[in-house]
Amino acid sequence: MHRHRPARGTLLRLAAVAALLVTAAATSWSPAQTCAAEGGVAAVPPVSMPAAAPHPSG
């Protein structure tokens, strides 16, 4: 029984699936990123624009 080589499209699909699996494994095994709430920019609300500013027309 003679087996032929897979087509280029099949090889590209297999390579894409392998890359996605590697990316998913690296994402799931990487340590969790901590939130920047202890001193980052997102922890401080903007001072120049209050949250409940009245509309100028009343």
Secondary structure, DSSP 8 states (H G I E B T S, - for coil): -------HHHHHHHHHHHHHHHHHHHHHHS-----STTTSGGGS--SSS-TT---TT-
